[in-house]
């Protein structure tokens, strides 16, 4: 990336300082694995994956342990070979919902590997934050409103991910303008913003609103390293914001999905029934209807995604756009 960006990072935890771009790659079900995380980190942004993506067969050693070993060793080799451009740290997402029967085991594995950044979802739990802190890590909890944000900090989270309207996967309904403003009225810690961030201009907007980092997932589906079907990647490239539908049917929690994938599953995306949180079950996802296995999540920022590229090239593009947008605004203010 040409050019540099500077800011006062003294109020941020060490794990979030010195990134080459103020961006975190969000953890995506099935999509995010070691290949994508390693590529993101080497390119200078935080890469992440859900612990539940690492699924081993019956009687096999925990795949999560093997994934974390590979990620740590590959990033260590990169840092030794590139001392002037070290990799960013990685993050692991823990689904803390009561149906996640693997949670305790996965926490122990993450503590063993001293995972630097923990992302928690679907419930704030004191014991998970304490586990992260016990190995020197920090926790970032995703929230869809100010009430949940306050509860997360009260229970020991170090930072917040504001999941606003337009975010891929499970998403809130509030405008990012309102959500960030309300959280920033009382919270000065690390704040990430999720919701249609797929370009450098949208990343700059997130920073202007008061977020420390953008949080992006959908753009990385259309990368070579993503664990996604070719048809999924192409649908991301071909879609715009009008092709996104907001529904609770598929998991019990409202989220954003590609209309084309819903049609391909034999359903009318404009006339979907609702569901409720009691339908959530992270202990056995194989119980979901077979037709839903090809329901693909995506955020409203997909219109900015024009082709399938290596993750490093995507990050380069967002970084270039981020600096260009910053220079345009600086010129308006005489900077």
NUZAPA-975569 format. One record per residue (C-alpha): residue in three letters; x, y, z. Coordinates in steps of 0.001 Angstrom, whole numbers, plus 500000, padded with zeros to 6 digits. Example, Ala and Ser with C-alpha at 12.3 -4.5 7.8 and 13.67 -1.06 7.14 Angstrom:
<pts>
ala512300495500507800ser513670498940507140
</pts>
This chain:
<pts>
unk500000500000500000unk501395503373499085unk501326506129501656unk501065505903505417unk498491506696508058unk499190507799511582unk497060508246514662unk497394508208518431unk497000504558519420unk497981504891523074unk494394504262524216unk494230500983522298unk495423497619523650unk498738496394522271unk497039493743520120unk495299496417518056unk498198498795517520unk500355499084514438unk498031497554511846unk498756498564508271unk495063499355507831unk492396499946510536unk490423496886509502unk489472493531511006unk488308490639508871unk485182489255510502unk484765485536511258unk482385483869508797unk480696480502509191unk482401477936506909unk484130480691504880unk486897481694507300unk489710479209507812unk493488479190508164unk494178480089504518unk492119483281504683unk493223484247508192unk496906483853507363unk496529485905504175unk494694488680506024unk497260488840508815unk500225488851506428unk498594491757504565unk498414493755507794unk494856493407509080unk493451491189511825unk492134487927510408unk489637485822512312unk487619482615512161unk484864480990514237unk486150478210516471unk483177476112515330unk484501476118511754unk487209473674512887unk485163470470512906unk486923467138513236unk485463463686512748unk484459461394515584unk487475460132517497unk489879462562515809unk492082465088517594unk490569468589517888unk490972470340514546unk490964473714516320unk494266472789517948unk495791471952514563unk494468475147512965unk495884477350515695unk499236475583515514unk499405476170511760unk498357479823511980unk500833480613514731unk503743478832513023unk503115480378509598unk502808483877511026unk505960483351513084unk507872482328509949unk506541485362508111unk507620487691510910unk511122486240511008unk511467486691507250unk509845490152507218unk510852492000510384unk509955495377508842unk506396494318507932unk505228491833510563unk501868490137510349unk498896491462512257unk497571489316515118unk494738486864514562unk491433486396516358unk489154483479517196unk485395483859517445unk483611482017520248unk479841481537520002unk478856481694523671unk475226480713523139unk474093477966525538unk473654475498522655unk477386475526521868unk478411472330523643unk482037472756522516unk482570476102524192unk484466474921527278unk486759472675525247unk487455475382522678unk488202477928525394unk490817475598526857unk492450475184523441unk492532478957522872unk494107479513526282unk496729476871525480unk497650478698522282unk497508482132523936unk495136483476521296unk495709487261521248unk492196488435520305unk488913486731521208unk485668487747519490unk482544486727521401unk479034486492519963unk475458485762521036unk475897486381524736unk478398488057527069unk479996485708529585unk482315486742532419unk484164483413532404unk485032483707528709unk486513487168529224unk488474485900532207unk489842482998530166unk491041485374527445unk492697487619530011unk494369484633531692unk496525484056528605unk497170487721527811unk494378488109525275unk491651490693524850unk487967490226524080unk485825492086521563unk482087491470521882unk479652492054519046unk476466493963519838unk473458495286517921unk472381498014520354unk473587500195523198unk471921498090525919unk473866494984524901unk477030497085524632unk476781498184528255unk476140494625529430unk479208493377527555unk481519495930529158unk480006495266532588unk480889491599532145unk484507492332531298unk484790492724527532unk487681494945526439unk486109496279523286unk482932496297521226unk481915495447517679unk478898497518516683unk476964495341514229unk474748497816512408unk472153497569509652unk473552496150506446unk476113493823508005unk476463490318506622unk475254487353508635unk473607488130511975unk473000491871511914unk471172494585513765unk468652497105512468unk470135500361513727unk471893502908511558unk475655502907512114unk475423506661512668unk473098506196515633unk474710503061517062unk478264504411517110unk477117507755518509unk475271506145521413unk478144503824522305unk480723506598522059unk478680508762524454unk479995506604527328unk482635504186525984unk486157505271525028unk487611501797524498unk488203499885521259unk485194500143518962unk484769498370515635unk481958498997513168unk480320496332511024unk477838497125508285unk478457497378504512unk482170498178504838unk483569496994501520unk485533500003500266unk488118502437501532unk485562505247501548unk483210503288503820unk486147502447506090unk487009506150506339unk483356506907507140unk483481504419509999unk486562506153511372unk484946509579510987unk481934508422513006unk484159507442515905unk484971503784515306unk488601502744515679unk488341500011513057unk486115498724510330unk484905495122510522unk484392493493507139unk483332490036506032unk481457489966502727unk484324491349500588unk486500488453501724unk484016485844500523unk485082486779497000unk488743486010497605unk490819483080496448unk491565481995500022unk487943481921501185unk486423478493501796unk483400479190499625unk481934477555496541unk482778479210493241unk479080479917492701unk478901481718496060unk481868483890495200unk480379484725491807unk477016485614493353unk478821488060495649unk480442489670492597unk477151489831490688unk474978491169493540unk474135494635494848unk472451495887498003unk469059495216496424unk469913491518496335unk470145491240500142unk467238490062502285unk466955490394506073unk465395487318507725unk465279485354510983unk464165482120509306unk467481480364508919unk469009480636512411unk466357482201514634unk468263485510514673unk467848488160511982unk470586488230509421unk471318489290505851unk471370486774503010unk471687486680499229unk468280486554497548unk469677484445494726unk470690481661497093unk467236481675498686unk465583481365495276unk467954478533494362unk466803476710497490unk463218476837496215unk461937479664498424unk460519483109497722unk462920485626499297unk460165488252499377unk457765486058501357unk459773484242504025unk458216483165507330unk459892484302510525unk461515482320513317unk462653483113516851unk465794482756519002unk464601479394520376unk465497477947516960unk469212478633517484unk471283475487517928unk475062475642517616unk475538472167519043unk474376470285515951unk474124472340512798unk473590469191510761unk469969469235511909unk469206472192509644unk467091471438506548unk469308470353503658unk467942473155501492unk469366475704503924unk472940474505503516unk473179476660500397unk471636479779501928unk474479482255501655unk475019485227503926unk476235488610502714unk476034492269503672unk474701495254501792unk478185496357500733unk478405493692498023unk477943496283495282unk481560497342495816unk482856493840495020unk483614493386491326unk485817490306491075unk487406487388492891unk490956488263493920unk493613487229496450unk492903488634499917unk496099490695499816unk494963492434496628unk491582493232498152unk493249494717501218unk495564496706498960unk492559498096497083unk490712499067500258unk493872500646501640unk494462502710498500unk490847503889498505unk491046504703502207unk494012506997501716unk492537508609498611unk489289509345500429unk491227510764503363unk493245513050501122unk490074514340499436unk488536515283502748unk491774516723504085unk491899519008501055unk488416520319501854unk489532521258505343unk492824522696504226unk494802519745505625
</pts>
